[in-house]
Amino acid sequence: MKKRVFYANAAILTIGSVILRLSNIWFRVLICGKIGAAGMGLYQLIFSVFILGITLCTSGVGLAVTRLVAEGRGTRGAIRRCLVFALALSFAAGAALFFFADFISVKFIGDPSAAMPLRLLAPGLPFIAVCSCLKGYFLAIRNTIVPVGGEILEQIVAIFASLILFGRISSPLSALMLGSTISEVSSCAYIVLLYLAFVRKRGFSNKKVNGIFRSILHIAAPVLFGSFFRSLLNSTENILIPRGLRKHGAGEKGALSQYGMMQGMVMPILYFPSAFLSALSMLLIPEMAEANARGERAAIQKAAERAFRFTLFFSFLVTSVLIVFAGDFGMLFYGSSEVGNILRVMAPIVPLMYVDSVVDGMLKGLDQQLYSLKYNFSDSVMRVILIAVFIPFFGIRAYMVILFMSEIYNAALSINRLLKVTAVEVDVVGWIITPAVCAALLYYVLLLIKKIILFGI
């Protein structure tokens, strides 16, 4: 029964994630047609600042709700404290973003026109904070339909609101940001209504829990501080990239275009197949937390082994597909051969990216979030230093090399920690050699099929 529930939830999350990522790519193609690659670069810079606010009010709090409920400590008071904590942080972050928008847009983004879009995004933070907490509750009770429904509703509203506002607001970026805020309000309303309906029916745990706020801080604080400082470093990184490209000789518009192409076009395609793994990563958190609370070491090891085997097999196959069809994807989505060239170069990073994401979820479920904090923080510091030093000299190629180095470093540390905690033995043949051989065979089969279709041979 438990396995059936897990697989059903995985299927729901996977379908939802695929729909969301497909619609996101389609929407980005639409945006790119309206604002161009340079506009996409500015769009990404604005969101890199906004993500700081999102990180501050959501990181750790949703995880705390999931862990407390999964471990049987999810009382009404516990969830209320998580909500108050998240809302306090969101109002502080929203106020800072709203009142310092001019300063941020001039001093950090380097474009005064970014101030209004930042102000339009700020009111959405409290709604995002509430959604994060309540989605954590639904994830803990193994209900994935409600969170997935909320995300799909948010995406639909964001797209339609933005399309309507494009014809009514002179600035396309402002229209996009206002549409985003409207979508967050609608998603929050949906989640809150369903949460109230569920708790009325299910009730809360009657277990008396002492020191609940201390427990919340124990779970949330390391993730919150780690994610915030990593997000701060990521924002710094995103600001440094266009500056470095300008110093390399790309010019103002050329620098934003290259940055927009990399972050706004290539990376979404690279991450899209991970939609099939995001469900695994999310569902492993409550599964691992529950097994860990019960001391079920064998169940933890079995889950970790299966996660490694499936993730590596899937990601190796995805790498082959991306290498073969990179040029086709670049032309299909963006009408750009350059996007395809970059995508082909970046494809081999996929196995590390996907494994790192799944391992991170398992570590959080096993109460190892402090280690994730250390690894992510040191990785971000390294990236910022390397970007500041090398991009002005070697341009966008340096950034691609830095991404490879970063993924190798972070994934190696996270995997090592998980193997140590779970005492899982590495299966070189099953995890690496078999997937690599299958991926190589798939590569040649796809090449042959492509030649037959194109040249009839």
N, C-alpha and C positions, 0 to 999 in steps of 0.2 A: 504493500500500500504506500509506504513511504517513498519507495523508488518511483512508483507511478506518479506521485505528486511532484517529485523532483523533476522527472522528465517532462511532465505536462507544463510545469512552470518554465523549464528551460526552453521548451518549444514556443511558449507565449512570448517570453523575453526575446528570443531570437527573431521571431517574425516581426515583433514590434521594432526591434533594433534595425532590421533590414529595411523596413518601411521608412523609418526615420532617416537613415543614412542615404537611402535612394532619393528621398524628397529633399534632403539637405544638399546633395550634389546637384540635383535639378535646380534648386533655388539659387545655388551659387553660380551656376551657368547663366541663369536669368540676371542675377545681380551683375555679373561680369559684363554682360551685354550692355547694361545700363551705365556702369561706372568705369569699365575698363580695368586693365591689370593694375594701373597705378591707384585707382580708386579702391580696388580690392586690397591693395597694400595698406592704405589708410584705414579701411574698414577693419582689417586684422589688428592694426596697432591700437585702435579704439577699444576693440574687444579684449586685447591683452591687458589693458588697464582695468576694464570692467571685471575681468575674471579675478582680479585681486579682491574686489568687493565680494564677489560670489564665494571665493575661497574662504574669506574671513567669516562669513555667516553660515556656511554649510559644512565645511570640512570638519569631520569629527563628530558633529552633532547627530547627523543621520546614522552614522556608524554606532554611536552610543545608544540610540533608540533600538537599532537592530540587535545589538549585543544584549542589552538589558531584557528585552522582550524574549529573545531566543533562550536566554539563560533563566527565564522564569522570574525576573525582577522588574518586569515592565508594568509597574503600578500606574494609576492615574497621576499620582504626584510626580513620579519619575518623568513621565512624558511631558507633563506641564512644565517642569523645571527645564527640560530640554528645549521646549518651545520658547520660554522666557529668555533663556540663554541665547538662543539663535536670533531672536527678535532684537535683543539689546545690541548684539553685534551688527545686525543688518542696518539698524537705524543709524548707528555710529558710522558705518561704512558708507551708507547712502548720503548722509549729511556731508561727509568729507568729499565725496565724489561731486556732489552738487555745488558746494560753495567754493571748491578749489578747481573747478573745471577749466577756467581760463588759464590758471597757472600751469596745470598739468598739460593742457593742449599746446601751450607755447614752449614751456621749458623741457618737456619730456617727449611729447609726440612730434613737436616741431611744426605744427599746423594749427593756427588759431580757429579754423573752421571746425575743429574736432570738439570744441567746447559745448556747443548745443547738443550734439549727439550724446555726449557724456551726461549732460543734465537730464536728458530724456530717458536714459537708462537707469539713473539712480533710484527713482521711486519703485522699481521692480524688485529691489533687493529684499525687502521684508516678505514679499510674496514667495520669492525663491527660498527664503529661509524656512518658512512654514512648510512648503512642499517637501523640502529635504527631510525634515523631521518625520512627517507623516508617511512619506515613502519608505523610510526606515522601518516604521511600524508594519506596513503591509508586507515588506520583504521578510520580516521576522516571522510573520504568521503564515508564510508561504503563499501569499496572494500576490501574484505578479500582474494580474489583469488590470487592477486599479492604477498602479504606477505607469504601466505601459499605455493605458488609455489616456492618462494625464499628459504624457509626453507627446503622444500622437495629436491630441487636442491642441496642445501648445504649438506644435509645428504647423498644424492646419491654420490656426488663428493667426500665427505670425506671418505666414505666406499671404493669406487673403487680406489681412490688415495692411501689410506693406504694399501689396498691389493696389489697393484702394487709395492709400495715402500717397503713392507715387504721383498720382494725377492731381493731388491737392496741396502738396508741400513742395516748395521749389528745390529743397536740398534732398537728393535721393538718400543720403546717409541718415538724415534726420527722420525721414519716412521709415527707414529700416529699423532704427532704434525705437521709435515710438511704437511701431508694430510689434517689436519684441516685448516691450513693456506690457502692452495690451494682452499679448498671449500669456504672459506670466500671471497676470491677474485672473484670466479665465481658467488656467490650469489649477491655480491655488483654490479657487472657488469650487471646482470639481472635486479636488482631493479632500478638502475640508468637509464637504457635504457627505461624501462616501465614508470618511473616517468616523464622523458622528453616527452614521447609520450602523457601521460595523461594531463600534464599541457599545452601542445601545443593545445590540444583539449578543455580542460575545462577552461583554464586561471586561474587567481587569483582573489581574492576579491579586488574590487576597493575602499573598505571602507578605509578612512584615519585613521590610528591608531597612536596615540602619545604614546611615552614612551614604545615602543615595547620591547626594551632590558630589561627594568625594569620588564615588564610582564613575559618575559622568565625567568629571575632570580627568580621572585616570585614563579613561578610554579616549575622550575627545581632545584633551589638551595636546598630547604629542602629535596627533594627526593635524589638529588645527594649526599649531605653531609651525610644524614641519611643512604642511601644505601652503601656509601663507608665505613663509619665507622662500619656499621653492617657487611659488607663484610670483613673488616679488622679483626673484632672480630671473624667472622666465620673462617677465615683463621687461626687465632691464635688458635681457638678451634680445628680445624682439625690437627694442628701441635701438640697440647697438648695431643690429644687422643692417638696416638701411643706411645708418651713418657710416658704417664700415664700407658698404658698397659705393657710397658717394665718394669716399676717400680713395677707393680703388679706381674711380673714374667713370662710374655709371651715370652720374648726373642725378638731379633731384627726381625727375620722373622715372628715369631708368632704374634707380635704386628701389623706388616703391614698386615698380613693375616686377622686378626680379623677386623681391620679397613677397609680393602678392601672389606671384606664380608658384613659389615654393610652398608658402603656408596656406594660401587660399585655394589652390588648385591641385597640386601634387599630393599634399598630405591627406586631404579628404579621400582621395582614391586609394592611397596606401592603407588608410585605416578602415576603409569600407568593409573588407572581408572579415575584419575582427568583430563585426556585428554578430557573426555566428559563434563567437567565443565570449562576448560580453555577458551573456546569460550565465555561462559557466562561472565566470569571475564573480558575478554578483551573488549567485546562489551558494557558492562555496563559503561565503562569509558566515551566514547563519548555520550552515551544516557543520563547518569546522568549529564554530563557537559552541554549538550544542555538544558535539562529540568531545571537545576539549573539557567542557564543564563536567561531563560524565566520566572522564578519564578513559575513553575508548581509543586507545592508541592504535589498535589494529585497523579500526575504521578510518582514522586519520591517514594512516600510511596507504591504505587502499585507494582512498580518494585522491591523494597526492600523486600516486603512480598513474592512475587513470588520467588525471588532468595533464600531466607531463606528456604521456603517450599521445593523447588525442590532440593536444595543442601543437606539438611539434609536427605530427603527421600532417595536420591541416595546414599549418603555416608554410611548410616546405612545398606543398602542392600549390598554394597561393603564389609563392615566389615564382614558380615556373610559369604560371598563367600570366603574371604581371610582366615578366621578362619578354615572353613571346608576343603579347598583345599591347605592350606599353604604347607604341606609336599609334595603334588604332584607338586606344582609350583617349589619348591626348587629342586626336582629331575629332573623335566622336563627341566628347564633352565640351571641349574648348576651342576646337579648330586650330590647335597649335601643335606643331611637331616638336617644339622645344619642351613643352610639358611632357610629351612622350619620352623624349631623351632623358630628362631628369628622372622620370618615373622608373625607367629601365635601370638606371644607375642605382637608385635607392631601393629597388625590389629586394636585394639580398638581406636587407636589414629586418625584413618582416618577421622571421622566426624569433629573433631576439625581442622585438617589440611586443609580439603577442604573448610569448612566454612570460616576459616581465610583468605584463598586466595581470595575467592569471595568478602568478606567484604572489604578487602584491595583495590580491584578494585573500589568498590563503593565509598569508602572514597576519593580516588584520584579524581574520577569524580566530587565529591562534594566540592573540594578545601579544603580537610581536610588532605592533605599530611603531614602537620607539626605534627599532632597527630600520624599518622602512624610512622613517624620518631622517636618520643619519645618512643612509645611502642616497636618498633623493637630494638631500641638502648638499652633500659633498659633490654629487654629480652636477648639480646646478651651478655651484661655485666654479667647478672646472670648466663648464661650458662657457660661462660668462668671460672668464679669463682668456680662454682660447679664441673666442669670437672677437674680443677686443684687440687681441694681438695679431691674429692671422687674416681676418677678413679684409682689412685695409690693404693687405699685400697680395692676397690671392683670390679675393672676390668670393662668388657663390660656391666655387669648388671647395674652398676651405670649409664652408658651412656644412657641406655634404659629408666631408671627412670627419668633422667634429661630431655630427649626428651618429655616425658609425661608432666612433670611439666612446661616446656617451652611452649608447645602448649596450655595448660590450661590457663596460665598467659596471653599470647599474644592474644589468641582468646577472652578471657573474656574482656580485655580492648578495643579491636577493636569493638566487638559487642556492648558493652555498649556505645561507642562513636557514632556508626551509629544509634542506637536506639534513642539516645538523639537528634542527628541532624535531623533525619527524623520524629521524634515523632511517630514512629511505635510501636504499642502495640504487645507484645509477645503473640503468640498463642501456648500455651503449648501443647494442645491436637493435633493441626494440625502440628506443627513443630517437636515435640519431641515424644510424647506418640504414636501417630499413626505410624510414621516411625519405632520406636523401636519395637512395636508389630509385624509389618510386617516383620522386620528383624529377629525377634525371630522365627516366623513361617517359614520363608525361611530357616533358619539354620537347623531346624528339618526336613524339606522336603529334603534339600540337603543331610543331613546325611542319611536319609532313602534311597534316590536314590543311594548314594554311596555304602551303604551296599548291596542293591539289585544287583548292577553291580558287586561288588567284590565277594560276597558270594552267590548270586542267591537266596536270601531270601526276 
